[in-house]
Amino acid sequence: MMTRFASTEHKIAAREVLAPILEGHRKEGRVVVFTNGCFDVLHAGHAQYLEQARALGDVLVVGVNSDASVRRLKGPSRPYQSQEDRARLLAALEAVGHVVVFDEDTPVETLALLRPDIHVKGGDYAPESLPEGQVVRSYGGAVRILDFLPGRSTTSLVGRIRREPGEGVSRE
């Protein structure tokens, strides 16, 4: 007998579809947490960060920069993975409740529509300095900053991969 795995595609939705779903969560007393990023090469630092973000509430929504947005932010050689693949990988994580792809460089428009209770960013930002912080605070939401797992970043991982000598013939 072949084992079937539940699809994670139901977690991925356009923001217009997701907004009423999140409103339903809030009406049922759940705290909605939102975070965002490129998530170009998913690694252990991302997993820990997303688990910490999820622990701040009941439902974690992850906003993913579209391919066009990543190119504008990171340069013409990025993203390494398509927005569909990045969204699918994120949706497969237990901590993630919903995934939404957005085309802008910041999630301001997405946050204005989804209105999460808490917006989470990783790194050494000051909550007041984030462009999206103003929109979140305007409807009574909170902004939280979480630390990253030291030594884990997409840039350092890709750099390490590029420095590795070839291992012979590719089996792809």
C-alpha positions in Angstrom: 0.0 0.0 0.0 1.4 3.4 -1.0 1.4 6.1 1.7 -0.2 9.4 0.6 1.0 12.7 2.1 -1.2 15.6 2.7 -0.6 18.4 0.3 0.6 21.7 1.6 -0.8 23.7 -1.3 -3.9 24.6 0.7 -1.7 26.8 3.0 -0.7 29.0 0.0 -3.2 31.7 -0.8 -3.5 35.1 -2.4 -3.8 37.9 0.1 -7.4 38.7 -1.0 -8.3 35.1 -0.2 -6.3 35.0 3.0 -7.8 38.2 4.6 -11.2 36.8 5.5 -9.6 33.5 6.7 -7.4 35.5 9.1 -10.4 37.6 10.2 -12.1 34.3 11.1 -9.1 33.3 13.2 -9.2 36.6 15.0 -12.9 36.3 15.7 -12.3 32.9 17.3 -9.7 34.6 19.6 -6.5 33.4 17.8 -3.5 35.7 17.6 -2.3 36.1 14.0 1.5 36.5 13.6 3.0 37.6 10.3 6.6 37.6 9.1 8.2 38.0 5.7 11.3 37.5 3.6 12.8 36.1 0.4 13.5 32.7 1.9 15.6 31.9 -1.1 17.6 29.0 0.4 15.8 27.6 3.4 18.1 26.7 6.2 18.2 25.9 10.0 18.2 29.6 10.9 15.0 30.1 9.0 13.4 27.1 10.7 14.3 28.3 14.2 13.2 31.9 13.4 9.8 30.6 12.1 9.3 28.4 15.1 10.0 31.4 17.4 7.6 33.6 15.4 4.9 31.0 15.6 5.3 30.7 19.4 4.2 34.4 19.7 0.7 33.5 18.6 -1.6 30.9 17.3 -1.4 31.3 13.5 1.8 32.1 11.6 1.5 33.7 8.1 4.7 33.9 6.1 4.9 36.6 3.3 7.3 35.6 0.5 8.8 38.1 -1.9 7.9 37.3 -5.5 10.6 36.5 -8.0 10.4 40.0 -9.4 10.7 41.5 -5.9 13.7 39.3 -5.0 15.5 40.4 -8.3 14.9 44.1 -7.4 16.2 43.6 -3.8 19.0 41.1 -4.3 20.1 41.5 -8.0 19.5 39.8 -11.3 21.0 36.4 -10.3 18.4 35.9 -7.6 16.2 34.2 -6.6 17.9 30.7 -6.7 14.4 29.1 -6.4 11.1 30.1 -7.8 8.5 31.8 -5.7 6.3 28.6 -6.1 9.1 26.4 -4.8 9.9 28.8 -1.9 6.2 29.0 -0.9 5.8 25.2 -1.1 8.8 24.6 1.1 7.6 27.1 3.7 4.1 25.6 3.6 5.6 22.2 4.4 6.9 23.5 7.8 4.7 22.7 10.8 5.1 26.1 12.3 3.7 27.8 9.2 -0.1 28.2 9.0 -0.4 30.2 5.7 1.9 31.5 3.0 1.3 34.5 0.8 3.4 35.8 -2.1 3.7 39.5 -2.6 5.2 41.5 -5.4 6.2 44.7 -3.6 9.6 45.3 -2.1 8.1 45.5 1.4 4.9 43.9 2.8 3.2 47.2 3.6 0.2 46.6 1.3 -0.1 42.9 2.4 0.0 43.9 6.1 -2.6 46.7 5.6 -5.0 44.1 4.1 -4.2 41.1 6.4 -3.9 43.1 9.6 -2.0 40.6 11.7 -1.8 41.1 15.5 2.0 40.8 15.5 4.5 41.5 12.7 7.8 39.8 13.3 11.2 40.6 11.7 14.5 39.0 12.3 17.8 40.8 12.8 18.9 44.0 14.5 16.2 46.3 13.2 14.6 48.9 15.5 10.8 48.4 15.3 10.4 52.2 14.6 12.7 52.1 11.6 10.7 49.4 9.6 8.6 50.9 6.9 5.9 48.3 7.7 5.9 49.2 11.4 3.9 52.3 10.9 1.0 50.5 9.1 1.0 47.7 11.7 0.8 50.2 14.6 -1.9 52.2 12.8 -4.5 49.5 13.4 -3.2 48.5 16.9 -0.8 45.7 15.9 2.6 45.1 17.5 6.1 44.8 15.9 8.6 42.3 17.4 12.2 41.7 16.5 13.7 38.2 16.9 17.4 37.2 16.8 18.7 35.1 14.0 20.6 31.8 14.7 24.3 32.9 14.7 26.3 31.8 11.7 23.3 30.9 9.6 22.4 33.0 6.5 21.5 32.4 2.9 24.5 34.6 1.9 27.0 32.6 3.9 25.5 29.2 2.9 25.6 30.1 -0.8 29.2 31.4 -0.4 30.2 28.1 1.1 28.5 26.1 -1.7 30.3 28.2 -4.3 33.7 27.6 -2.7 33.2 23.8 -2.6 35.2 22.0 -5.3 33.1 20.0 -7.8 32.2 16.5 -6.8 32.2 15.0 -10.2 29.3 14.3 -12.5 25.9 15.7 -11.5 23.2 13.1 -11.0 20.3 15.5 -11.6 
